[in-house]
Amino acid sequence: MKLYKFSKENGKKITQFKSNFIMSRIINTEVPANIGCMHLEENGIIGYHKAVVPQLLLILEGEGFVRNEQEQYFQVQPGDAVFWEKDEWHETKTDKGLTGIVIESEQLNPAAFMPLK
């Protein structure tokens, strides 16, 4: 498991086409990717399971805890991205609620765009 940041502070100001915003790059895929939004309510959990393909979880709202086989939990909050390799056991849980985007694809390299937390 690796923890990355995609917060505003890690982004780049975009001014092309008379734009004025900050873009935090996350991932580029050359093979198909499944992208979904997970809504965990209070005391929600994504149970302990093995990743079928590499997975990247982007925390958008709320806070929670993630772990892998090590059984040590790491706190996550908005702007954090959690990466699990294929076949890596993992779990996500929250006491207060959490919303996240999950990206699953055979080829993911978040280190190409995001700094480690």
C-alpha positions in Angstrom: 0.0 0.0 0.0 1.2 3.5 -0.8 -0.3 6.8 0.2 -0.3 9.8 -2.2 -1.6 13.4 -2.1 -3.7 15.0 -4.8 -4.7 18.1 -2.8 -4.7 21.6 -4.3 -1.2 22.3 -2.9 0.2 19.6 -5.1 -1.5 20.9 -8.2 -0.4 23.2 -11.0 -2.0 26.5 -12.1 -3.6 26.2 -15.6 -3.9 29.4 -17.7 -4.2 28.0 -21.2 -7.3 29.0 -23.1 -7.8 32.0 -20.7 -8.3 29.4 -17.9 -7.7 30.1 -14.2 -7.7 27.0 -12.1 -5.5 24.4 -10.4 -5.2 20.9 -11.7 -3.9 18.0 -9.5 -3.1 15.2 -11.9 -3.9 11.8 -10.7 -3.5 9.0 -13.3 -3.2 8.2 -17.0 -4.4 4.8 -18.3 -3.5 3.2 -21.5 -5.8 0.2 -20.9 -9.4 0.2 -19.9 -10.2 1.4 -16.4 -13.3 1.1 -14.1 -14.1 4.2 -12.2 -16.6 4.4 -9.4 -17.7 6.5 -6.5 -18.1 4.9 -3.1 -20.3 6.3 -0.4 -19.6 5.0 3.1 -22.0 6.2 5.7 -21.2 6.4 9.5 -19.5 3.2 10.6 -19.2 2.1 7.0 -16.7 -0.5 5.8 -15.2 -1.9 2.6 -14.4 -5.4 3.9 -11.0 -7.0 4.0 -10.4 -8.5 0.5 -7.7 -9.1 -2.2 -7.4 -6.5 -5.0 -8.3 -8.2 -8.3 -6.4 -5.5 -10.2 -4.4 -2.5 -9.1 -6.7 0.0 -7.3 -6.4 3.7 -6.5 -8.8 5.2 -3.9 -9.2 9.0 -3.9 -10.6 10.4 -0.7 -13.0 13.3 -1.6 -15.0 13.9 1.6 -15.0 12.6 5.2 -12.3 10.6 6.8 -11.4 7.0 7.5 -8.8 4.4 7.9 -7.1 2.0 5.5 -4.9 -1.0 5.9 -3.2 -3.9 4.0 -1.9 -7.2 5.3 0.1 -5.5 8.0 -3.1 -4.8 10.0 -1.8 -1.3 10.8 -4.4 1.3 10.0 -3.5 4.7 8.4 -5.8 7.6 8.6 -7.0 9.2 5.3 -8.8 12.4 4.6 -9.7 14.5 1.6 -6.8 14.9 -0.8 -5.3 11.5 0.0 -5.0 8.7 -2.5 -4.4 5.1 -1.5 -2.9 2.6 -4.0 -3.0 -1.1 -3.6 -1.3 -3.5 -6.0 -3.0 -6.5 -7.6 -3.4 -9.4 -5.1 -2.8 -7.0 -2.1 -5.2 -7.6 0.8 -6.9 -4.4 2.0 -9.7 -2.8 3.9 -11.2 0.7 4.3 -13.4 1.8 7.2 -14.9 5.0 8.6 -16.5 6.1 11.8 -17.9 9.4 10.5 -18.5 8.7 6.8 -16.3 8.9 3.7 -16.8 9.5 0.0 -14.2 8.3 -2.5 -13.5 7.6 -6.1 -12.0 4.3 -7.0 -10.0 3.6 -10.2 -9.3 0.0 -11.1 -7.1 -1.0 -14.0 -4.5 -3.5 -15.0 -1.9 -0.8 -15.4 -1.9 2.1 -12.9 1.1 4.2 -12.0 0.1 7.0 -9.6 3.7 7.8 -8.8 4.0 9.4 -12.3 1.7 12.3 -11.2 1.3 12.4 -7.4 3.8 12.8 -4.6 3.9 10.3 -1.7 2.1 11.4 1.4 
